[in-house]
Amino acid sequence: MLLQGWPDRVARAGPAIVRESGLSKQPDRRSSLAIGLDLASRVTTIGLEFALPAAAGYGLDTWLGTKPAVTVVGVVLGFLTGMFHAVKMASRMPGGTGQPASNGGSRERRPGP
């Protein structure tokens, strides 16, 4: 059978695949609390980036009497800024796609048929 024993072969080849692909990274040496607080501060920052421009736009609209012009600008600006940083943070997380795809390490590519 072709697939018989495949988990063992994959388990043995796993470290080699990681080394060849260039995806191995140093483990995070911070404590769990430090990692959690770092993530919480990043999520809080993104939440504030969504909310504060809209709130500032509403405040300016109330003060200037131009409802809803500046509020709409604040909502759009906050959404764009928040989404930019959310995508950037997600791509840098472990398991994300922050690194460009590798073609198998230092092996040369052969021309196809």
Secondary structure, DSSP 8 states (H G I E B T S, - for coil): --STTHHHHHHHHHHHHHHHHT-------S-HHHHHHHHHHHHHHHHHHHHHHHHHHHHHHHHHT-TTHHHHHHHHHHHHHHHHHHHHHHHHSTTSS-S---SSTT-------
